[in-house]
Amino acid sequence: MDVQQLEQTAGALVTKGRGVLAADESMGTIGSRFKAVGIESTEESRRDYRELLLTTPKISEYLSGVILFDETLRQNASDGEPFSQKLKENGIIPGIKVDAGAKDMALAPGEKITEGLDGLRERLAEYRGLGARFAKWRAVITIGEGIPSMRCIDSNAEALARYAALCQEADIVPIVEPEVLIDGDHTIERCAEVTETTLHATFHAIHRHRVHLPGLLLKPNMVISGKQCPVQANVEQVAVATVECLLRTVPAALPGIVFLSGGQGAQQATAHLNEMHRLYPDLPWVLSFSYARALQDLAMKTWAGKPENVEAAQRAFAHRARLNAAASRGEYSEEMEQLTAA
């Protein structure tokens, strides 16, 4: 394990004012998102769409890294150059999703366990050879009647820790993503309670597995009201609840935290991140973003699978990335939403 290299990569991923694009949707996920906007999901259409994102002019001003799906890491751009090499030449670090997805947990109705540890050591070695320098593993925690159970939380925490240790052994920076889902009618207080318990369990497992904290990043949910909750917390309440939860659970040795958007609207996710910086200007770790839909939605809809729409889609994508980069410095305002992507 090259500790210095891990720390350098982790630090570069959370450079102030830049975030991480999650472009690692599985075949099923990107297929459903394409279908919703009338795009047929084929190997060619997926490659074309991801090339649109990854070759957007000046996008490296706002992005430090991109999480790729296995298919994309193995693909070449239209000019024949591998996507991983194209990213590196543009000053963006290539990453890779390595989990095999959340599956139903045995004898635990409504709960999930993420699979993919079998053969991970060998896959990580291959991914590093293909250019990946960081990885991501997502755990899913559902809030509902009588759940989550500690068995679910602890099992997912253990898997996250084992994954992180294997990554660092391979000189790959692990991003651990214990996501408490936004689905449900739970209050922001219930979300805070479950998120705190989940993060405590995760870092306890990480400590047991001797993971080097300065070479690790966290990708958590924000503490937010459930989608169906009749009382929705406002921007300031979300910012306070989220940061206070992190202060109680996340070690200061961690270089950075990159939030998932988790089903929030694009503007909502940006506003929440900005408010955290406005209210808490001095934190032990960098707070940034690692969004998927909250960065991509408008670009995908604008593109609609048509070559003549590529430039307009890239402008939409760059505009959204620019706003989130501003939010990660506490410099975003709603007025910026009214500016044209041009």
ABEGO torsion letter per residue (X at the ends): XBAAAAAAAAAAAABBGBBBBBAABBAAAAAAAAAAAGBBBBAAAAAAAAAAAAABBGAAAABABBBBBAAAAABBBAAGBBAAAAAAAAGBBBBBBABAEBBBBBGBBGBBBBBGABGAAAAAAAAAAAGBABBBBBBBBBBBBGOBBAAAAAAAAAAAAAAAAAAAAAGBBBBBBBBBBABEABBAAAAAAAAAAAAAAAAAAAAAAGBBAAABBBBBBBBBBBAABABBBBAAAAAAAAAAAAAAABBAABABBBBBAGGBBAAAAAAAAAAAAAABABBABBBBBBBBAAAAAAAAAAAGGBAAAAAAAAAAAAAAAAAAAAAAAGABBAAAAABBAX
